[in-house]
Amino acid sequence: MSDAIEHSNISFRKMRLADIPFIVSIEQEAFTTPWTAEAFTNELTNNHFARYMVMEDATGIIGYGGMWTIIDEAHITNIAVRHDRRGMGLGELLLRRQMADAEEAGMLRMTLEVRVTNERAQRLYGRLGFEPAGLRPGYYSDNNEDALIMWVELSAPWTGVQQ
């Protein structure tokens, strides 16, 4: 039996303050140094570069992603899927959606950091065209692990004209 799920039942929307308790729960499952509720609140209320979305199905929020869009570059800040939904292609679906949103916002490139030991995430990013571009030594404060910096050129920059 496959772990794949029907992606047509998945929807995306802008993250709201009311979502933060659910987001923090996923964040704590996914990361050894999770962001706090206060950090997410600050992102949503005070950071005009921030763009956060949630991924939902009939059960509620199952993942989220965040990025900063500055000039023509998007920087992925967070991306995570609920623990019981991993391995079903949802992380890729979420990242593809973030990439499309970045393109629509006029971004030409996207970057992120990933732990050098997180080979599973690196494979996902590689499948979507991200390439290694350097290291940030001691980036992760919990164990002083290095971060691999990865970049991708976005394929179809948004060229719409604002009225």
Helices and strands as residue ranges (DSSP letters): G 7-9, E 11-14, G 17-19, H 20-30, H 37-46, E 50-57, E 60-70, E 73-81, G 83-85, H 90-104, E 109-115, H 119-127, E 131-140, E 145-153
